[in-house]
Amino acid sequence: MFKLNTSLHKWLSLLVGIQLLIWLGTGLYFNLMDHQKASGAVHLRPVNHNASTSPTQLIPFDQLAFDGAKQIKLLWILGHPYYQLTFESGPHAYQHKSVTLVDAKSGAVRPLSETLVRTIAVKSYDGAVNIISANLLTPPIDELPREENPVWQVKFDDANNTNVYIDANSGAVLAHVNDDRRLKDLMLMLHFMDYFNTGGFNHWLIIVFAIASLLLSMTGITWLVERFKSGQLRIMLKPSSQQVTVTEQSSQQSNTLTLKAQQPLFDALAQHNVLLPSNCGGGGTCGMCRIHSEQPLKITEAEQARLSKSKLDEGYRLACQHMAGEVTHITVRTQKKSAKAQ
């Protein structure tokens, strides 16, 4: 069970850690970026739709042959009057709407034409520019992921690859999207983990990540408690030392050393020139730094994997798996001659 807990904790640490690094990088970008430039609106200018017709020349609302409209609104698009009939709409402008545009002079249904859209797009751009194409798009729209209504996309041949998006229901310019805006949108996608391009942060991946972060905390606390119980972690109010009698197996020579109680026994012995065999440097993977302890020590996961049951029953342990404060008398087999007693 403990092995499963530690493995889960390590994988969760990797998963959460990567996203934390992404948050750090994108957060730094948001602090350093040029907000005006990143908005894509450097060349955006307002379009003048001033009326050129007197309201008295328009068809009255009550003469329109359309039933069921929840709202009727008069719009002026490049000086021409339109009735915008809304049959269905959500609380937000980007949400799906059922809209019909009617010529306010003739009463005929008149959706925005490509010619009109191209004119609006050029008027919304501050500077001389050529149009590559103009297309009516239906959702989903890659560069406007939240938009649920049809929009016109007008592509410009400029240095920053600008696309102008115009609302097909009103002729309003929704956005200028260029390379600077695309970079900002990429950073927003990474920052809010919007890897499925929903246009927001209220999605299931955020919930999964929140659960993963909670599990990381829980497994970390469990691991901390297990290490504390095994003696590998102790809460000390001040530095402490431990007197340990070390007997070299081959010579039977004994030395009493003063070791730091909260230091791994393998490292504490090495500081006194008691060098135990090891290929992993005390990482618990080679199983070579064996000691024999006269007092019982808890068996760790690494010791179970690398020492036989008979050796464990006899009192053999790995020095890298225990703190110096856990022992008082040990027998070791060193690579070099032990240091003299202190």
Secondary structure, DSSP 8 states (H G I E B T S, - for coil): -HHHHHHHHHHHHHHHHHHHHHHHHHHHHHHHS-HHHHTT-TTB--------S-GGGS--GGG----S-SEEEEEEETTEEEEEEEEE--SSTTS--EEEEEETTT--B----HHHHHHHHHHTBSS---EEEEEEE-S--TTSTT--S-EEEEEE-STT--EEEEETTT--EEEEE-HHHHHHHHHHHHHTT-TT--SSS-SHHHHHHHHHHHHHHHHHHHHHHHHHHTTS----SS--EEEEEEEETTT--EEEEEEETTSBHHHHHHHTT-----SSSSSSSS---EEEESS-----HHHHHHS-HHHHHHTEEEGGGSBGGG-SEEEE--SS------
